[in-house]
Amino acid sequence: MKNASIIYTLGTEFYDPVEPAKFPKAQLRYFNQDAAETIGLQHLSALEKQNHFWKFKTFKSNVRQPLALRYHGHQFRHCNPDLGDGRGFLFAQFLSQKKIYDLTTKGSGQTPYSRAGDGKLTLKGALREILATEYLESLSVNTSKTFCVFETGESLERGDEPSPTRSAVLTRMVHSSVRFGTFQRLEYLDQSEEMEKLVDYCLENYYPEVRPRSGQKVSTFYKAVVRKTAGLAAQLMTAGFVHAVLNTDNMNITGEVFDFGPYRFLPQYNPYFTAAYFDHTGLYCYGRQPESFMWGLEQLGLSLKKIEPNLSVDLILQDFVKEFNSQHLKHFFRRLNLTPRFDEVDETLLQQFFAMLAIAERNFEQAFFDFYGGRERQGWKLPERLDEYQDSESLEFIETLKKYKAADISRLLHPYFLEPKPETLLIQDIENIWQPISLRDDWSLFEQKLQRIRAFRGVYKASSASKHSEVF
């Protein structure tokens, strides 16, 4: 692990130095030891954690002062030039195994982009983000990681929570803090030279494996971001995750899901399920998420035309459709721990699975859990599950499923799959965890939930048997 401060190579046009808020109380509520090990911070003392993640004292030979990053974006498809880090900042960068990791904050106080907000975060909001990132990681989704959370001792007024409510400050770890909106800002301000610099910065630091041919730097970068984003969209769809606010300031160039607001996980399969109470038209409902990512990529491409007028945005975006479809199929088989046939039957199985879910709005996570491993496990044949799958759509799916074998038979003996039900993160699960915290400061249900989420980590990763045979 090495300290880094590559952000300074971009120059002062991309950020504003800011001061962190001063908080009355420091009570450590969460620390991600695994994430800390990734960047060599696993041996921090209690005092060091407080200094760095509550006071936000900078690390030696690193970012010298917290930096609020500048960007614009489309919010619900309306261009907004008044964005930027409004309640967070970048305060450290680390290089580990040739990969850069940013430490950024949420709830760390006002910045020039707070737009009259207090720049603070509720403790419940922090709790929701911890649970989302932990759960998505166990589902093998490319997600930011919640690094640390301190409760800060303030009372906040919020319209979407019973108030006054408790406050917190959160640190997250993400591969890149460069958003689609970072490019949109430069296009809006007609800063071509700065956009050239940003493309070079992204290629060098986030896509070092890409070697653009002469004159193809911008198109090569754009294609790489399209592929990464398509992969993320596919992962979210197979995870049953509804982000709720897929604005272009919430999309980054390395294809990670981050900045969790009113997200939800599907209770039952429903393409029209919407997470945010203020999304009255269902713009960001579950079934429209791939199209939302594609729309965001289109805005990125249109911004990049500022420095590459001949960029074939529409043609390159056709790659998104192809990549999403192949990635969706790959992650579908990964979630079911099946070895694909690499023929047209694979697509048939996927379509039959979702038809089976749609016919009765079945429990999304339970179906993936029941059919994990296919015919070798046959979890749906347990007496308590048998009646669930007697309709014609289920029977068609089960008949096709007989043509497949488990990708990793050893995983069928994992303790997680000896249970009758999967671990979920539905809205009621979160409310049940929050209630004893709110009433009695009782964190036992939260700790138990973390243990259960982490207990099945790895079962949805690519199996060693299939890593070398994936050709999607």
N, C-alpha and C positions, 0 to 999 in steps of 0.2 A: 504494500500500500504506500502511495506517495501523496503528500499534500499537493494541491494544484490550485491554480487561479487563472485558468485559461480564459475566463470571461473578460479579462483585461485586454486580451488580444483584439477584441471587437472595438474597444474604444468607448468613450463616455456617452456616445449617442444612444446606447442601448440600455442604460440604467441610470438610477438616481441613488446616491448614497443616502441612507436614512438611519434613524436611531430607533432601536427597539423600545417598546413600552416598558415601563417599570411596574412590576406587579407586586401586590402586598403579600402574597403567600406563595410558597414553593412546595407543592406536594406531588411527588412523583407518582403517577398512576399507571404508567406503562413504559417499558423500555424493550426494544426489539433486539435481543442479544444476537440473533442470527444475522440481522442486517448490520449490526455493529461489527461483527466478525468479518463481514465482507470488506469493510473499509478500515479494519485495524483499530477499531475503537472499543473492543470488547473488554478492555481492562480499565476503563474509566472508573474512578472512584465516585462515590455519591456526591461529593463536593464538585468534582469536575463535571458531572452530568448537570448539576444545577447551574454551574457557571456557563456552560455552553448551550444548554437547551432551555434555560429559564431567563438568565441574564443575557444570553447570546453574545458572550465573550468569544471573539474570533479565535481560530486556531492559528498556531505559529506557521508562518510561511504559507498563508492561505489567503482567502479573501480578506482584505484589510478592514472593511466595514460593511455591514449589511447593505445589499443593493436591491432596490425595488426595480423590477424589470419592466421595460416599456413594451406595450403591444396594443393592437386594436382587435377587432373581431366582429363577426356577425353574431348577434344574439337573437335567436328565433328568426334568423334570416334578415335582420335589420342591421345595417352597418352601424357600429358604435365606435367613434374615435376617442371616447372618454374612458378607456379602460387602462390596464396596467395593474401591477400588483397593489391591490387596495388594502389588504390586511395580511400581507406576507412579504417575504423577501428571500433572496438567495444569500446565504451566509457562509457556505463552505463548499469546496469541490475536492474530490478525492479521485485518484487514479489507482485502480486495483485490477490486476490481470488484464491490462491494456483496455480497460473500460472506465469511462468517466462516470462518477456519481455526484449528483448535486444534492445538497441538503438545503431544503427550503422550508418556509414556515407558513403557518395558518393561524391567525389570531394574535399576531405579534405587534399589533398597534397600527396607528394611522400612517399613511404615506401620502405623497402628492396625488395619488389616484384613489383615495378612499371615498371621494364623492359624498362627503358629509357623514359617512359611516364611522363607527367607532373603531373599526379595525380589529374587533375582538371575535372570539369563537366561544360558543357554548360548550360546556362539558359534554352534553349529550351529542352535539355535533362531532366532537372528537371521538367519542365512544363509537358512533356510527361509522366513522372512517376507519378506526382500528379494525372493527369487525369485518367491514367490506374488504379491506386489503388482505387480511388474514384468510378470509374465506376464498377470495378470488385466487390467492396464491395456491391454496390447496386444490383448487380446480384447474391449476396450471394455466391461468390467464396472465398475460403480460401486464402486470400492474405495478404502480408505485408501491412503496412500502411505508407504512407508518413507522417512524423511527422512535419517537419519544413523545410523551404527553405529560405535561405538568398541569395540575389544577392550580389556578392563580388567585383564588380568594375574592373575586369580584362578583357582583350581582348584575346581570344583564337583562335588559328588556327586549323581548323579541315577539313578533307577531305570530310566529308559527310554533311557539312553545309556551307552555304555562310560565308566566313570568311574575317576579324576577326569577332568573335561573342562573345556575352556577357557570363559571367561566373556566377556560383552559387555553393553553397554547400548545400547538402541535408542530412537530418537526416531521417532514416526510423525506424519503430518499427516492429520487427519480433519476433516470439515466440522462434525460435532457430536459431543460427548461425552455427550450426554443419551441414556441407555439406557431401554429399556422398564422395566428394574429400578429406575430412578430414580423412576418413578411408583409402582411396586409398594411401594417403601419408604415413601413418603408415605401410601399407603393402609393399609399395615400399622401405621403409627404414628398413624393417624387425624389426619393433618395436612392438613385440607381447605384451609385458607388458603394453605399453602405450595404445594399442588397447583394452586390457582388461579393463583398467581404463576408457577409453572413453565409452565403452558399459555400464559399471556400472553408469557412469555419466548420460548418456542418459536415462537409465531406471529409475533412481532415480528422475531426474528432469523433464523429458518430458513424461514419461509413468509410473507415480506412481501407476496407477490403474492396471498395469500388475504385476502379481505375478508368476514369472517363477518357474517351478518345478526344483528340483535339477538336475543339469547337462544340463538344457535346456535354460539357460540364453541367449545365442547367438541366437538360433533359435526363441525364443520368441520375442526378440527384432527385429529380421529381419522380422518376420511375421507382427509385428505391423507397421513397416515402409512400408512394401508392401501394407497393407490395406490403410494406410493414403495416400500413393502416388496414388493408384488406384482411391481413392475418388477425389483427386485433378484433375487427368486426366479427369475424368468424368465431373467434374464441368467446366473445360476449354472447353471441347467439346460442352457442352450445352450452353456455353456463346459465342461460336464462336470466341474464342481468339486464336491467333497464337503467341506463345512466341518468336519464331525465333531462339533462341540459347539454346536449351535444352541439354547443356553440363552437365556433372556430377558435376561440380563446381557450377552449378545453380540449384541444387536439394538439398533440406534440409530434415532432418529426421522427421520433423513434418508436411510435406505435405503442404507447403505454396508456392505460386508463388511469386517470388521476383526478384530483379535485372533486371529491364526492359531496354532492348536495342531497337532494331528495330522491336518491336512488331507491330502487326496489328490486327484489328477485321475484320471478314469476311464482305465484302460488299454484295456479293451474295454467296450462298452455292456452294462451290467448294473444294472437298477433296484435290486437288493438289495446293491450294493457298499457296504461300510461302511469308513470310514477309521480309526476309533479302535479300538484293540485292546480297550478296556474297554467298548465299546458292544456288550454281549453279545446284546441283543435286536434290534439293527439299528434302534433308534429313529431315528437320524439318518443312515440310509443314503441314497444318492443319490435314489432314487425318492420318499422320504418328505419331502424338504426343503420342497416347497411347503406340505404339511400342517403341518410344524413351524413355518414362519413364520406360518401362519394361527393355529395354537394360541397362539403367542406374542402375536399381535395380539389374540386373545381375552382373554388375561391383561391386556394393556394396557387394553382396553376395560372390563373388570371393575374395574380400578383407577380409571379415569376416572369410573365411576358414583358414586364417592365424592362428586364435586362436581356430577354431572349424573345423578341417579337414573333419569331417563327416557331415557338414552342407548340407542338401539336397536342394541346390539352385534351381535346375530345378523343383523339386516337389513343393517347396514353391511358386515359380513363377506361378504355375498353379492357385494359389489363386488370383494372380493379375487379370487374365482373368475373373474369376468368380466374383471377387469383382468389377472390372470395369464394367462389364455388368450389375450387379445389381444396382450399383451406377448410371450408365448412365440412366437406366430406372427410378430410383427414382428422379433424378434431371430433367429429361425430364418431368415427371408428375408435379413436383414442378414448373417448368417454365410455364407450361400451367395451373396451378391451377386446376388440375383434381384429382379426387379420383380414384386410380387404382382399378381394379377388382381382381388383384392377380391371374390371369390365363393367358392362352396363348394369349388372345386378347390384353393384354398390349403390348407385343412384336410386335404384328401385327400393332398396332397403331403407335408405334415408327418407324417401318420400312416404313409404308405408309407416315408418315410425311416427312421423309428424301427423300423418292422417289419423293414426291410432290415438294420438294425444288430442287432436282437434275434435274428434267425434263426441267426446264427453267432457272436454276441458279437463283432462286428467292432470293429476299432480305431476308437475314437470320433473322435479328431482327424483321422485319416487320411481318414475318409469325408467330413467337412466340407471338407477340403483337396481331395480328388479332384473333388468336384462343385461347387466354387466357380466361379461364372459360368455354370453350366448348359451348354447346348448350344453356347454360343460358345467355351467352353474345352474341355470334354469330357476332363478330365484322366484319367478312368477308362479311356479308350480307348488310353492308352499301353500298349505291349506288355506291360510288366511289371505293369500293373494289370488288364488285360483279364479274366484268369481269376477275379479277385476278385468280379466282379459278373455271374455267369451263372445264378444261382439265380432262381427265379420271382419272389421278392419284389423283388430288384434290378431285374429286367427290367420289372416293373410300375412301379416308381418311375421308371426311366429313360424309359419311355413317357410318363408324366405330365409329366416334366421337359421334354419337347420343347415343351410349351405355354408355356414361360417364356423370357424374355430376361434378359440380364445387366443389372443396375441401373447399373453403371458399367464399360463395356468397357475403359476405360483401365487399370483395376486388374488386368486379366488379364495385362498385360505387366509387372506388378511382379516384380522379381527373386525375391521369395519364392515365387511360383507357377511359376517356372522350375525349381525344385528338385523331386526326386522324392518327398520326404517333408516333412511339416510339422515345425515345432519343437514339442517336447513338454516337459512337466514332470512326468514320472512319478517314482515313488519311487526307481527305479534311477538316473534322471538326477541326482537330488539326491545320492544316495550316491556316485556317480562323481565329482561335483564336490567333495564333502566329503573324500573319502579323501586326495587329495594335500595338501589344506589341513591335515588332521589329522597326516599323516605327515611332510610336508616344508615346511609353510607355503607351499605353492605355490598361488597364487590365479589362475593363468593360465586354467584351465578355467572358473572362475567369471566372469572378465572376458569370455572368449569367449562364454559363455552369455548374459550381459547384452547383448552386441552383437547376437547373433542374435535375441534376444527383441525388442529395440528396433527391429530392422531391418524387422519387419512391422507396426509400430505404425501404425494408421490404416486398414489394409485392411478392418477389420471395423466401421468407423464408418459411420453413415448416409451414403449418397452424396448429393451435392448435387442430383442428379436426383430423388431420392426424398424429400428433406426436406419438400417442400411438398405431397407427394401422400399422405403417410401418414394414413390415416383409421382405423387400428385403434383 
